[in-house]
Amino acid sequence: MVNLIWVALLLIGLMFAGINGTMKDVNEAMFQGAKEAVTISIGLISVLVFWLGLMKIAEQSGLLSFFAHLFRPIAKKIFPEVPPDHPALGYILSNMIANMFGLGNAATPLGIKAMEQLKQLNGQTDEPSRSMITFVALNTASITLIPATVISIRMTYHSASPGEIIGTTFVASLIATISAMMIDRAFYIRRRKKGGL
Amino acid sequence: MHVIQFLSLWLIPILIACILLHGTYKRVPTYEAFVEGGKEGIQIAFSLIPYLVGMLVAVSVFRASGALDFFISYIKPLIIPFGLPPEVVPLAIIRPISGTASLGMVTDLIATYGPDSFIGRLASTIQGSTETTLYVLTVYFGAVGIRKMGDALKVGLLADLISFIVSFIIVLWMFGK
């Protein structure tokens, strides 16, 4: 599926460039895209080192399992395959809280850590487990309490009330998240019927 | 509103203080643990590079070639009958694919139509209410070396579609046209 999408994006793009005469732009875009990717990855080092360092302390002190414990009643429903009190749940919860407050910098390292834990639970195969798909689906919708970037853009353009979209954003993201969970469940049931995971 | 602003400013410092206090109280070798955890961060960032390069190059080529604009112009007429302003349609399509491109579009829409117009509010809500699905999938699956995405992409994109529809309804309902 990813392979197909990836090749399709590239080939359709190249084909269009030939027809539209945008080959010059495409040549530029290729290297611009590659550069941007490296810049993002390198930029992530600072936040990854800082947050994973801090979370290591939280893991060793038991704070993370405490979080996981608080999260237990809901987690059992959303992630039935993860054992209760497993540190993965602590990371998942911290990731969701960071996302809610628009702290993408903190959310990404926590999410990656959660994925690592889920991968271990899945026996280190390179196929995604059910819990991994659920977690990533939750993150693509992600409940948002404070859309910080958008508010700052609205401020720049002199909105009378830059924060007035907090309510609409919250409701839209909440409904999207609930839908994501239901769609995820539906796909899981379909997979199981086919005899998959 | 003020409570939320206060929280977003104080949340990280409070969290850091809690982690450090709890760690010290439980006699964790805090500094050593921090360094140990930090090392993992470097590894993850580096292993992420090929995944991101592959994905971002493909998206950039698709966009720069004019293919994206072509598909948008095809999809547009299908959506307009529902009363959606055609100006936000490209944004809705790009939102799951590229975070920087959609941010640029939102800024442009807000600059053109004003932040307090219907289009401005709708664009703000669309941008804020979902994440860049393709980026999230690439980073999260890439960081732990998973090559297949399973149903995650379909789930993510369907949720984006719902988020877009809900944004439209809720902005219409709360602020009117």
Contacts between the chains, C-beta under 8 A, distances in Angstrom:
chain1	res1	chain2	res2	distance
A	1	B	148	7.2
A	1	B	149	6.1
A	1	B	150	8.0
A	1	B	153	6.4
A	2	B	147	7.1
A	2	B	148	6.8
A	2	B	149	5.2
A	2	B	153	7.4
A	5	B	153	7.5
A	6	B	54	6.6
A	6	B	55	7.3
A	6	B	58	5.4
A	9	B	58	4.0
A	9	B	59	6.5
A	9	B	61	6.9
A	9	B	62	4.5
A	10	B	57	7.7
A	10	B	58	4.9
A	10	B	61	5.7
A	10	B	62	7.5
A	12	B	62	6.6
A	12	B	65	7.8
A	12	B	67	5.2
A	13	B	58	7.4
A	13	B	61	3.8
A	13	B	62	4.2
A	13	B	63	7.8
A	13	B	64	7.4
A	13	B	65	4.2
A	13	B	67	5.2
A	14	B	61	6.7
A	14	B	65	6.9
A	15	B	65	7.8
A	15	B	67	7.8
A	16	B	65	4.0
A	16	B	66	5.3
A	16	B	67	4.0
A	16	B	70	6.6
A	17	B	61	7.5
A	17	B	64	7.5
A	17	B	65	4.0
A	17	B	66	7.4
A	20	B	65	6.5
A	20	B	66	4.5
A	22	B	64	6.4
A	22	B	65	5.2
A	22	B	66	5.3
A	25	B	64	4.3
A	25	B	65	7.3
A	26	B	61	5.4
A	26	B	64	5.0
A	26	B	65	5.1
A	28	B	64	7.1
A	29	B	60	4.0
A	29	B	61	5.7
A	29	B	63	6.9
A	29	B	64	3.4
A	29	B	65	7.9
A	30	B	57	5.5
A	30	B	60	6.5
A	30	B	61	5.9
A	32	B	60	6.0
A	33	B	53	7.6
A	33	B	56	4.2
A	33	B	57	4.1
A	33	B	58	7.7
A	33	B	59	6.7
A	33	B	60	3.2
A	33	B	61	7.1
A	34	B	53	5.0
A	34	B	56	7.0
A	34	B	57	5.3
A	36	B	56	5.5
A	36	B	60	7.6
A	36	B	100	7.6
A	37	B	49	6.8
A	37	B	52	3.8
A	37	B	53	4.2
A	37	B	54	8.0
A	37	B	55	7.4
A	37	B	56	4.2
A	37	B	57	7.2
A	38	B	49	5.9
A	38	B	52	7.7
A	38	B	53	6.7
A	40	B	52	6.0
A	40	B	56	7.8
A	41	B	45	5.4
A	41	B	46	7.2
A	41	B	48	4.9
A	41	B	49	4.6
A	41	B	52	5.7
A	42	B	45	7.0
A	44	B	44	7.9
A	44	B	45	4.8
A	44	B	48	6.9
A	45	B	41	6.6
A	45	B	42	5.9
A	45	B	45	4.4
A	47	B	41	8.0
A	48	B	40	7.9
A	48	B	41	3.3
A	48	B	42	7.3
A	48	B	44	5.7
A	48	B	45	5.3
A	49	B	38	4.0
A	49	B	39	7.9
A	49	B	41	3.9
A	49	B	42	6.2
A	50	B	38	7.2
A	50	B	41	7.6
A	51	B	41	7.4
A	52	B	37	4.4
A	52	B	38	6.0
A	52	B	40	5.3
A	52	B	41	4.3
A	52	B	44	7.7
A	53	B	33	7.6
A	53	B	34	3.8
A	53	B	35	6.7
A	53	B	36	7.8
A	53	B	37	4.3
A	53	B	38	3.8
A	53	B	41	7.1
A	54	B	16	6.4
A	54	B	19	5.5
A	54	B	34	6.6
A	54	B	37	7.2
A	55	B	19	7.8
A	55	B	37	6.2
A	56	B	33	4.6
A	56	B	34	6.3
A	56	B	36	5.7
A	56	B	37	2.7
A	56	B	38	7.7
A	56	B	40	8.0
A	57	B	19	5.4
A	57	B	20	7.0
A	57	B	23	4.2
A	57	B	28	5.7
A	57	B	30	5.3
A	57	B	33	4.7
A	57	B	34	6.0
A	57	B	37	7.3
A	58	B	19	4.8
A	58	B	22	7.3
A	58	B	23	7.1
A	59	B	37	7.7
A	60	B	23	7.1
A	60	B	26	7.7
A	60	B	28	4.5
A	60	B	33	5.2
A	61	B	19	7.5
A	61	B	22	4.9
A	61	B	23	4.3
A	61	B	25	7.6
A	61	B	26	4.2
A	61	B	28	4.7
A	62	B	22	7.9
A	62	B	26	6.3
A	63	B	18	7.3
A	63	B	19	6.3
A	63	B	22	4.9
A	63	B	23	7.6
A	99	B	131	7.9
A	101	B	7	6.9
A	101	B	8	5.1
A	101	B	11	5.5
A	102	B	8	6.6
A	103	B	8	7.6
A	103	B	11	7.2
A	103	B	12	6.6
A	106	B	12	6.7
A	108	B	139	6.6
A	109	B	41	6.6
A	109	B	44	7.8
A	111	B	139	8.0
A	111	B	140	5.8
A	112	B	44	5.7
A	112	B	139	7.2
A	112	B	140	6.5
A	112	B	143	4.3
A	112	B	144	7.1
A	115	B	140	5.2
A	115	B	141	7.5
A	115	B	143	6.4
A	115	B	144	4.6
A	115	B	146	8.0
A	116	B	143	7.7
A	116	B	144	5.3
A	119	B	144	4.8
A	119	B	145	8.0
A	119	B	146	7.1
A	126	B	145	6.0
A	126	B	146	5.2
A	126	B	147	5.5
A	126	B	148	7.2
A	127	B	146	7.1
A	127	B	148	5.7
A	127	B	150	7.4
A	128	B	141	6.7
A	128	B	146	5.3
A	128	B	148	6.3
A	128	B	149	6.7
A	128	B	150	4.5
A	128	B	152	6.5
A	132	B	141	7.8
A	132	B	146	7.2
A	132	B	150	7.8
A	132	B	152	7.7
A	133	B	150	5.0
A	133	B	151	5.8
A	133	B	152	4.6
A	133	B	155	6.9
A	135	B	140	7.8
A	136	B	136	6.4
A	136	B	137	6.1
A	136	B	140	5.2
A	136	B	141	7.0
A	136	B	152	4.7
A	136	B	156	7.1
A	137	B	152	6.0
A	137	B	155	4.2
A	137	B	156	5.8
A	137	B	159	6.7
A	139	B	131	6.3
A	139	B	136	5.2
A	139	B	140	6.8
A	140	B	96	7.7
A	140	B	130	6.8
A	140	B	131	5.3
A	140	B	133	4.2
A	140	B	136	4.9
A	140	B	137	7.2
A	140	B	152	7.9
A	140	B	155	7.7
A	140	B	156	3.7
A	140	B	159	6.2
A	140	B	160	7.1
A	141	B	130	6.0
A	141	B	131	7.3
A	141	B	156	7.5
A	141	B	159	4.5
A	141	B	160	7.6
A	141	B	163	6.5
A	142	B	130	7.0
A	142	B	131	5.0
A	144	B	128	5.6
A	144	B	129	5.9
A	145	B	4	6.5
A	145	B	8	8.0
A	146	B	4	5.7
A	146	B	5	7.8
A	146	B	8	5.0
A	147	B	124	7.3
A	147	B	127	7.1
A	147	B	128	2.9
A	147	B	129	7.5
A	148	B	8	6.8
A	149	B	103	6.9
A	149	B	127	7.7
A	149	B	128	7.7
A	150	B	106	6.9
A	150	B	124	4.8
A	150	B	127	5.2
A	150	B	128	4.4
A	153	B	103	8.0
A	153	B	106	6.5
A	153	B	107	5.5
A	153	B	110	5.9
A	153	B	115	7.7
A	153	B	124	7.6
A	154	B	110	6.6
A	154	B	115	4.3
A	154	B	120	7.7
A	154	B	124	6.2
A	157	B	110	5.1
A	157	B	111	5.9
A	157	B	114	7.1
A	157	B	115	4.8
A	158	B	115	7.2
A	159	B	115	3.5
A	159	B	116	5.5
A	159	B	120	7.7
A	160	B	116	5.5
A	161	B	116	7.2
A	162	B	115	7.1
A	163	B	1	5.4
A	163	B	4	8.0
A	163	B	5	8.0
A	164	B	116	7.9
A	164	B	121	7.4
A	164	B	175	7.8
A	165	B	121	5.8
A	165	B	124	4.4
A	165	B	125	5.3
A	165	B	128	6.6
A	165	B	171	8.0
A	166	B	1	7.2
A	166	B	4	6.9
A	167	B	174	6.8
A	168	B	121	7.1
A	168	B	125	4.6
A	168	B	129	7.9
A	168	B	167	6.8
A	168	B	170	4.8
A	168	B	171	5.3
A	168	B	174	5.7
A	168	B	175	7.9
A	169	B	124	7.4
A	169	B	125	5.1
A	169	B	128	4.0
A	169	B	129	4.8
A	169	B	167	8.0
A	170	B	129	8.0
A	171	B	166	7.1
A	171	B	170	5.2
A	172	B	125	5.7
A	172	B	126	7.9
A	172	B	129	3.9
A	172	B	130	8.0
A	172	B	163	5.5
A	172	B	166	4.6
A	172	B	167	4.4
A	172	B	170	5.7
A	173	B	128	7.5
A	173	B	129	4.1
A	173	B	130	6.7
A	173	B	163	6.7
A	175	B	162	6.8
A	175	B	163	7.3
A	175	B	166	4.7
A	176	B	129	6.3
A	176	B	130	6.0
A	176	B	159	5.1
A	176	B	160	7.3
A	176	B	162	5.5
A	176	B	163	3.5
A	176	B	166	6.5
A	177	B	159	7.5
A	179	B	158	7.5
A	179	B	159	5.5
A	179	B	162	4.4
A	179	B	163	7.8
A	180	B	155	6.0
A	180	B	156	7.3
A	180	B	158	7.8
A	180	B	159	3.7
A	180	B	162	8.0
A	183	B	154	7.9
A	183	B	155	5.0
A	183	B	158	5.1
A	183	B	159	6.3
A	184	B	151	7.4
A	184	B	155	4.9
A	187	B	151	4.1
A	187	B	154	6.7
A	187	B	155	5.9
A	188	B	151	7.8
A	191	B	151	6.9
A	197	B	150	7.9
